[in-house]
Amino acid sequence: MSSASGGRAEDARVRAELAAASGRYESERAQVLIDAFVAKAMDLGIHPEPLRAHTFAGAEVKTDKLGWYIRKNHSIAVGTDGGYYQLTVPGGSGLLERLRGVKLAATPPPLVVGRGGRDGETGDLSEFLDRVLASKQ
């Protein structure tokens, strides 16, 4: 292996580590906003609702979480546990998913909701959370 290709590999590794650290930092900052939102929603008596997801095939299914939808199309929610949930899940349109429901796994929250999405509903996480609080009061 030549030193030039070793240098490129090392540069790529460093860039990947920096990007991962930046992502972790962003998620930590976003989690602070989510935790404050959950506490405020509970203090204000804004009741969470059972979260529903959609499979890739389009079927609506129940989930194992309670929370608040933060996107108008109900594709993203914040759970009472402080989790950030994307509500499009694998699965068919079969009866089994609709009867049993699905278990959601939280994903690292971003500071910008919908970054890189094509549906037009993007913005700062804080704006989405504030909109939920304002709409329920």
mmCIF file of the C-alpha atoms, coordinates in Angstrom:
data_MODEL
# 
_entry.id   MODEL 
# 
loop_
_atom_site.group_PDB 
_atom_site.id 
_atom_site.type_symbol 
_atom_site.label_atom_id 
_atom_site.label_alt_id 
_atom_site.label_comp_id 
_atom_site.label_asym_id 
_atom_site.label_entity_id 
_atom_site.label_seq_id 
_atom_site.pdbx_PDB_ins_code 
_atom_site.Cartn_x 
_atom_site.Cartn_y 
_atom_site.Cartn_z 
_atom_site.occupancy 
_atom_site.B_iso_or_equiv 
_atom_site.pdbx_formal_charge 
_atom_site.auth_seq_id 
_atom_site.auth_comp_id 
_atom_site.auth_asym_id 
_atom_site.auth_atom_id 
_atom_site.pdbx_PDB_model_num 
ATOM 1   C CA . MET A 1 1   ? 0.000   0.000  0.000  1.00 0.00 ? 1   MET A CA 1 
ATOM 2   C CA . SER A 1 2   ? 1.439   3.351  -0.969 1.00 0.00 ? 2   SER A CA 1 
ATOM 3   C CA . SER A 1 3   ? 1.774   6.175  1.498  1.00 0.00 ? 3   SER A CA 1 
ATOM 4   C CA . ALA A 1 4   ? -0.586  8.331  -0.594 1.00 0.00 ? 4   ALA A CA 1 
ATOM 5   C CA . SER A 1 5   ? -3.413  5.795  -0.345 1.00 0.00 ? 5   SER A CA 1 
ATOM 6   C CA . GLY A 1 6   ? -2.657  5.344  3.367  1.00 0.00 ? 6   GLY A CA 1 
ATOM 7   C CA . GLY A 1 7   ? -2.918  9.107  3.814  1.00 0.00 ? 7   GLY A CA 1 
ATOM 8   C CA . ARG A 1 8   ? -6.273  9.187  2.025  1.00 0.00 ? 8   ARG A CA 1 
ATOM 9   C CA . ALA A 1 9   ? -7.574  6.339  4.161  1.00 0.00 ? 9   ALA A CA 1 
ATOM 10  C CA . GLU A 1 10  ? -6.422  8.112  7.323  1.00 0.00 ? 10  GLU A CA 1 
ATOM 11  C CA . ASP A 1 11  ? -8.040  11.370 6.153  1.00 0.00 ? 11  ASP A CA 1 
ATOM 12  C CA . ALA A 1 12  ? -11.289 9.531  5.463  1.00 0.00 ? 12  ALA A CA 1 
ATOM 13  C CA . ARG A 1 13  ? -11.190 7.905  8.902  1.00 0.00 ? 13  ARG A CA 1 
ATOM 14  C CA . VAL A 1 14  ? -10.616 11.260 10.606 1.00 0.00 ? 14  VAL A CA 1 
ATOM 15  C CA . ARG A 1 15  ? -13.453 12.871 8.622  1.00 0.00 ? 15  ARG A CA 1 
ATOM 16  C CA . ALA A 1 16  ? -15.784 10.022 9.592  1.00 0.00 ? 16  ALA A CA 1 
ATOM 17  C CA . GLU A 1 17  ? -14.851 10.364 13.273 1.00 0.00 ? 17  GLU A CA 1 
ATOM 18  C CA . LEU A 1 18  ? -15.415 14.132 13.172 1.00 0.00 ? 18  LEU A CA 1 
ATOM 19  C CA . ALA A 1 19  ? -18.800 13.696 11.492 1.00 0.00 ? 19  ALA A CA 1 
ATOM 20  C CA . ALA A 1 20  ? -19.848 11.100 14.081 1.00 0.00 ? 20  ALA A CA 1 
ATOM 21  C CA . ALA A 1 21  ? -18.785 13.372 16.947 1.00 0.00 ? 21  ALA A CA 1 
ATOM 22  C CA . SER A 1 22  ? -20.663 16.285 15.404 1.00 0.00 ? 22  SER A CA 1 
ATOM 23  C CA . GLY A 1 23  ? -23.774 14.113 15.059 1.00 0.00 ? 23  GLY A CA 1 
ATOM 24  C CA . ARG A 1 24  ? -23.544 13.021 18.697 1.00 0.00 ? 24  ARG A CA 1 
ATOM 25  C CA . TYR A 1 25  ? -23.172 16.637 19.824 1.00 0.00 ? 25  TYR A CA 1 
ATOM 26  C CA . GLU A 1 26  ? -26.187 17.707 17.747 1.00 0.00 ? 26  GLU A CA 1 
ATOM 27  C CA . SER A 1 27  ? -28.295 14.876 19.160 1.00 0.00 ? 27  SER A CA 1 
ATOM 28  C CA . GLU A 1 28  ? -27.291 15.780 22.718 1.00 0.00 ? 28  GLU A CA 1 
ATOM 29  C CA . ARG A 1 29  ? -28.386 19.382 22.143 1.00 0.00 ? 29  ARG A CA 1 
ATOM 30  C CA . ALA A 1 30  ? -31.631 18.223 20.532 1.00 0.00 ? 30  ALA A CA 1 
ATOM 31  C CA . GLN A 1 31  ? -32.307 15.855 23.435 1.00 0.00 ? 31  GLN A CA 1 
ATOM 32  C CA . VAL A 1 32  ? -32.146 18.794 25.868 1.00 0.00 ? 32  VAL A CA 1 
ATOM 33  C CA . LEU A 1 33  ? -34.911 20.491 23.842 1.00 0.00 ? 33  LEU A CA 1 
ATOM 34  C CA . ILE A 1 34  ? -36.995 17.307 23.786 1.00 0.00 ? 34  ILE A CA 1 
ATOM 35  C CA . ASP A 1 35  ? -36.639 16.720 27.521 1.00 0.00 ? 35  ASP A CA 1 
ATOM 36  C CA . ALA A 1 36  ? -37.759 20.308 28.213 1.00 0.00 ? 36  ALA A CA 1 
ATOM 37  C CA . PHE A 1 37  ? -40.699 19.857 25.829 1.00 0.00 ? 37  PHE A CA 1 
ATOM 38  C CA . VAL A 1 38  ? -41.871 16.650 27.533 1.00 0.00 ? 38  VAL A CA 1 
ATOM 39  C CA . ALA A 1 39  ? -41.670 18.277 30.966 1.00 0.00 ? 39  ALA A CA 1 
ATOM 40  C CA . LYS A 1 40  ? -43.561 21.376 29.794 1.00 0.00 ? 40  LYS A CA 1 
ATOM 41  C CA . ALA A 1 41  ? -46.237 19.360 27.984 1.00 0.00 ? 41  ALA A CA 1 
ATOM 42  C CA . MET A 1 42  ? -46.830 17.301 31.128 1.00 0.00 ? 42  MET A CA 1 
ATOM 43  C CA . ASP A 1 43  ? -46.871 20.425 33.335 1.00 0.00 ? 43  ASP A CA 1 
ATOM 44  C CA . LEU A 1 44  ? -49.408 22.072 31.034 1.00 0.00 ? 44  LEU A CA 1 
ATOM 45  C CA . GLY A 1 45  ? -51.597 18.964 30.999 1.00 0.00 ? 45  GLY A CA 1 
ATOM 46  C CA . ILE A 1 46  ? -51.135 18.368 27.282 1.00 0.00 ? 46  ILE A CA 1 
ATOM 47  C CA . HIS A 1 47  ? -52.018 14.720 27.097 1.00 0.00 ? 47  HIS A CA 1 
ATOM 48  C CA . PRO A 1 48  ? -49.984 12.378 24.925 1.00 0.00 ? 48  PRO A CA 1 
ATOM 49  C CA . GLU A 1 49  ? -51.780 10.041 22.582 1.00 0.00 ? 49  GLU A CA 1 
ATOM 50  C CA . PRO A 1 50  ? -51.115 6.510  21.421 1.00 0.00 ? 50  PRO A CA 1 
ATOM 51  C CA . LEU A 1 51  ? -48.682 6.801  18.532 1.00 0.00 ? 51  LEU A CA 1 
ATOM 52  C CA . ARG A 1 52  ? -49.461 5.123  15.248 1.00 0.00 ? 52  ARG A CA 1 
ATOM 53  C CA . ALA A 1 53  ? -46.987 4.347  12.513 1.00 0.00 ? 53  ALA A CA 1 
ATOM 54  C CA . HIS A 1 54  ? -47.200 3.517  8.831  1.00 0.00 ? 54  HIS A CA 1 
ATOM 55  C CA . THR A 1 55  ? -45.460 0.572  7.231  1.00 0.00 ? 55  THR A CA 1 
ATOM 56  C CA . PHE A 1 56  ? -43.499 0.975  4.022  1.00 0.00 ? 56  PHE A CA 1 
ATOM 57  C CA . ALA A 1 57  ? -46.509 -0.640 2.332  1.00 0.00 ? 57  ALA A CA 1 
ATOM 58  C CA . GLY A 1 58  ? -48.759 2.109  3.693  1.00 0.00 ? 58  GLY A CA 1 
ATOM 59  C CA . ALA A 1 59  ? -50.698 0.230  6.373  1.00 0.00 ? 59  ALA A CA 1 
ATOM 60  C CA . GLU A 1 60  ? -51.361 2.117  9.604  1.00 0.00 ? 60  GLU A CA 1 
ATOM 61  C CA . VAL A 1 61  ? -50.307 0.189  12.702 1.00 0.00 ? 61  VAL A CA 1 
ATOM 62  C CA . LYS A 1 62  ? -50.421 0.795  16.428 1.00 0.00 ? 62  LYS A CA 1 
ATOM 63  C CA . THR A 1 63  ? -47.183 1.161  18.347 1.00 0.00 ? 63  THR A CA 1 
ATOM 64  C CA . ASP A 1 64  ? -46.029 0.571  21.897 1.00 0.00 ? 64  ASP A CA 1 
ATOM 65  C CA . LYS A 1 65  ? -45.505 4.300  22.604 1.00 0.00 ? 65  LYS A CA 1 
ATOM 66  C CA . LEU A 1 66  ? -47.449 7.343  23.790 1.00 0.00 ? 66  LEU A CA 1 
ATOM 67  C CA . GLY A 1 67  ? -46.410 10.791 22.710 1.00 0.00 ? 67  GLY A CA 1 
ATOM 68  C CA . TRP A 1 68  ? -46.986 13.847 20.580 1.00 0.00 ? 68  TRP A CA 1 
ATOM 69  C CA . TYR A 1 69  ? -46.763 14.089 16.801 1.00 0.00 ? 69  TYR A CA 1 
ATOM 70  C CA . ILE A 1 70  ? -44.465 16.931 15.836 1.00 0.00 ? 70  ILE A CA 1 
ATOM 71  C CA . ARG A 1 71  ? -44.929 16.799 12.052 1.00 0.00 ? 71  ARG A CA 1 
ATOM 72  C CA . LYS A 1 72  ? -48.287 17.565 10.517 1.00 0.00 ? 72  LYS A CA 1 
ATOM 73  C CA . ASN A 1 73  ? -48.195 14.343 8.504  1.00 0.00 ? 73  ASN A CA 1 
ATOM 74  C CA . HIS A 1 74  ? -47.607 12.337 11.723 1.00 0.00 ? 74  HIS A CA 1 
ATOM 75  C CA . SER A 1 75  ? -44.352 10.875 10.420 1.00 0.00 ? 75  SER A CA 1 
ATOM 76  C CA . ILE A 1 76  ? -42.296 11.991 13.448 1.00 0.00 ? 76  ILE A CA 1 
ATOM 77  C CA . ALA A 1 77  ? -43.177 12.084 17.125 1.00 0.00 ? 77  ALA A CA 1 
ATOM 78  C CA . VAL A 1 78  ? -41.706 12.611 20.555 1.00 0.00 ? 78  VAL A CA 1 
ATOM 79  C CA . GLY A 1 79  ? -42.570 9.973  23.129 1.00 0.00 ? 79  GLY A CA 1 
ATOM 80  C CA . THR A 1 80  ? -43.380 10.472 26.791 1.00 0.00 ? 80  THR A CA 1 
ATOM 81  C CA . ASP A 1 81  ? -40.065 8.713  27.418 1.00 0.00 ? 81  ASP A CA 1 
ATOM 82  C CA . GLY A 1 82  ? -38.208 11.516 25.612 1.00 0.00 ? 82  GLY A CA 1 
ATOM 83  C CA . GLY A 1 83  ? -37.569 9.372  22.557 1.00 0.00 ? 83  GLY A CA 1 
ATOM 84  C CA . TYR A 1 84  ? -37.542 10.797 19.035 1.00 0.00 ? 84  TYR A CA 1 
ATOM 85  C CA . TYR A 1 85  ? -39.496 8.457  16.772 1.00 0.00 ? 85  TYR A CA 1 
ATOM 86  C CA . GLN A 1 86  ? -39.704 8.174  13.023 1.00 0.00 ? 86  GLN A CA 1 
ATOM 87  C CA . LEU A 1 87  ? -43.087 6.639  12.335 1.00 0.00 ? 87  LEU A CA 1 
ATOM 88  C CA . THR A 1 88  ? -42.453 4.933  9.025  1.00 0.00 ? 88  THR A CA 1 
ATOM 89  C CA . VAL A 1 89  ? -41.543 1.350  9.818  1.00 0.00 ? 89  VAL A CA 1 
ATOM 90  C CA . PRO A 1 90  ? -40.682 -1.836 7.942  1.00 0.00 ? 90  PRO A CA 1 
ATOM 91  C CA . GLY A 1 91  ? -43.440 -4.344 7.484  1.00 0.00 ? 91  GLY A CA 1 
ATOM 92  C CA . GLY A 1 92  ? -46.031 -5.405 5.029  1.00 0.00 ? 92  GLY A CA 1 
ATOM 93  C CA . SER A 1 93  ? -49.663 -4.500 4.870  1.00 0.00 ? 93  SER A CA 1 
ATOM 94  C CA . GLY A 1 94  ? -50.583 -7.729 6.596  1.00 0.00 ? 94  GLY A CA 1 
ATOM 95  C CA . LEU A 1 95  ? -53.063 -8.300 9.356  1.00 0.00 ? 95  LEU A CA 1 
ATOM 96  C CA . LEU A 1 96  ? -50.350 -9.401 11.790 1.00 0.00 ? 96  LEU A CA 1 
ATOM 97  C CA . GLU A 1 97  ? -48.731 -5.950 12.007 1.00 0.00 ? 97  GLU A CA 1 
ATOM 98  C CA . ARG A 1 98  ? -52.117 -4.307 12.376 1.00 0.00 ? 98  ARG A CA 1 
ATOM 99  C CA . LEU A 1 99  ? -53.137 -6.625 15.215 1.00 0.00 ? 99  LEU A CA 1 
ATOM 100 C CA . ARG A 1 100 ? -49.894 -6.832 17.137 1.00 0.00 ? 100 ARG A CA 1 
ATOM 101 C CA . GLY A 1 101 ? -48.584 -3.397 16.342 1.00 0.00 ? 101 GLY A CA 1 
ATOM 102 C CA . VAL A 1 102 ? -44.921 -2.545 16.204 1.00 0.00 ? 102 VAL A CA 1 
ATOM 103 C CA . LYS A 1 103 ? -42.252 -1.733 18.764 1.00 0.00 ? 103 LYS A CA 1 
ATOM 104 C CA . LEU A 1 104 ? -40.639 1.606  18.087 1.00 0.00 ? 104 LEU A CA 1 
ATOM 105 C CA . ALA A 1 105 ? -36.967 2.300  18.626 1.00 0.00 ? 105 ALA A CA 1 
ATOM 106 C CA . ALA A 1 106 ? -35.909 5.879  19.273 1.00 0.00 ? 106 ALA A CA 1 
ATOM 107 C CA . THR A 1 107 ? -33.490 7.459  16.854 1.00 0.00 ? 107 THR A CA 1 
ATOM 108 C CA . PRO A 1 108 ? -30.936 10.158 17.636 1.00 0.00 ? 108 PRO A CA 1 
ATOM 109 C CA . PRO A 1 109 ? -32.813 13.454 17.380 1.00 0.00 ? 109 PRO A CA 1 
ATOM 110 C CA . PRO A 1 110 ? -31.629 16.142 14.971 1.00 0.00 ? 110 PRO A CA 1 
ATOM 111 C CA . LEU A 1 111 ? -31.707 19.883 15.580 1.00 0.00 ? 111 LEU A CA 1 
ATOM 112 C CA . VAL A 1 112 ? -33.293 20.305 12.139 1.00 0.00 ? 112 VAL A CA 1 
ATOM 113 C CA . VAL A 1 113 ? -36.398 18.225 11.427 1.00 0.00 ? 113 VAL A CA 1 
ATOM 114 C CA . GLY A 1 114 ? -36.733 16.980 7.871  1.00 0.00 ? 114 GLY A CA 1 
ATOM 115 C CA . ARG A 1 115 ? -33.212 17.935 6.807  1.00 0.00 ? 115 ARG A CA 1 
ATOM 116 C CA . GLY A 1 116 ? -32.732 16.684 3.279  1.00 0.00 ? 116 GLY A CA 1 
ATOM 117 C CA . GLY A 1 117 ? -36.394 15.675 2.958  1.00 0.00 ? 117 GLY A CA 1 
ATOM 118 C CA . ARG A 1 118 ? -38.454 16.405 -0.097 1.00 0.00 ? 118 ARG A CA 1 
ATOM 119 C CA . ASP A 1 119 ? -41.869 17.043 1.439  1.00 0.00 ? 119 ASP A CA 1 
ATOM 120 C CA . GLY A 1 120 ? -41.201 20.650 2.387  1.00 0.00 ? 120 GLY A CA 1 
ATOM 121 C CA . GLU A 1 121 ? -41.879 20.389 6.125  1.00 0.00 ? 121 GLU A CA 1 
ATOM 122 C CA . THR A 1 122 ? -38.455 21.195 7.505  1.00 0.00 ? 122 THR A CA 1 
ATOM 123 C CA . GLY A 1 123 ? -37.252 23.489 10.234 1.00 0.00 ? 123 GLY A CA 1 
ATOM 124 C CA . ASP A 1 124 ? -35.665 23.813 13.621 1.00 0.00 ? 124 ASP A CA 1 
ATOM 125 C CA . LEU A 1 125 ? -36.689 21.170 16.125 1.00 0.00 ? 125 LEU A CA 1 
ATOM 126 C CA . SER A 1 126 ? -37.510 23.920 18.631 1.00 0.00 ? 126 SER A CA 1 
ATOM 127 C CA . GLU A 1 127 ? -40.077 25.392 16.215 1.00 0.00 ? 127 GLU A CA 1 
ATOM 128 C CA . PHE A 1 128 ? -41.809 22.037 15.800 1.00 0.00 ? 128 PHE A CA 1 
ATOM 129 C CA . LEU A 1 129 ? -41.943 21.495 19.553 1.00 0.00 ? 129 LEU A CA 1 
ATOM 130 C CA . ASP A 1 130 ? -43.189 25.039 20.204 1.00 0.00 ? 130 ASP A CA 1 
ATOM 131 C CA . ARG A 1 131 ? -45.914 24.594 17.592 1.00 0.00 ? 131 ARG A CA 1 
ATOM 132 C CA . VAL A 1 132 ? -47.204 21.497 19.395 1.00 0.00 ? 132 VAL A CA 1 
ATOM 133 C CA . LEU A 1 133 ? -47.263 23.347 22.715 1.00 0.00 ? 133 LEU A CA 1 
ATOM 134 C CA . ALA A 1 134 ? -49.041 26.361 21.210 1.00 0.00 ? 134 ALA A CA 1 
ATOM 135 C CA . SER A 1 135 ? -51.647 24.286 19.393 1.00 0.00 ? 135 SER A CA 1 
ATOM 136 C CA . LYS A 1 136 ? -52.674 22.381 22.508 1.00 0.00 ? 136 LYS A CA 1 
ATOM 137 C CA . GLN A 1 137 ? -53.089 25.314 24.904 1.00 0.00 ? 137 GLN A CA 1 
# 
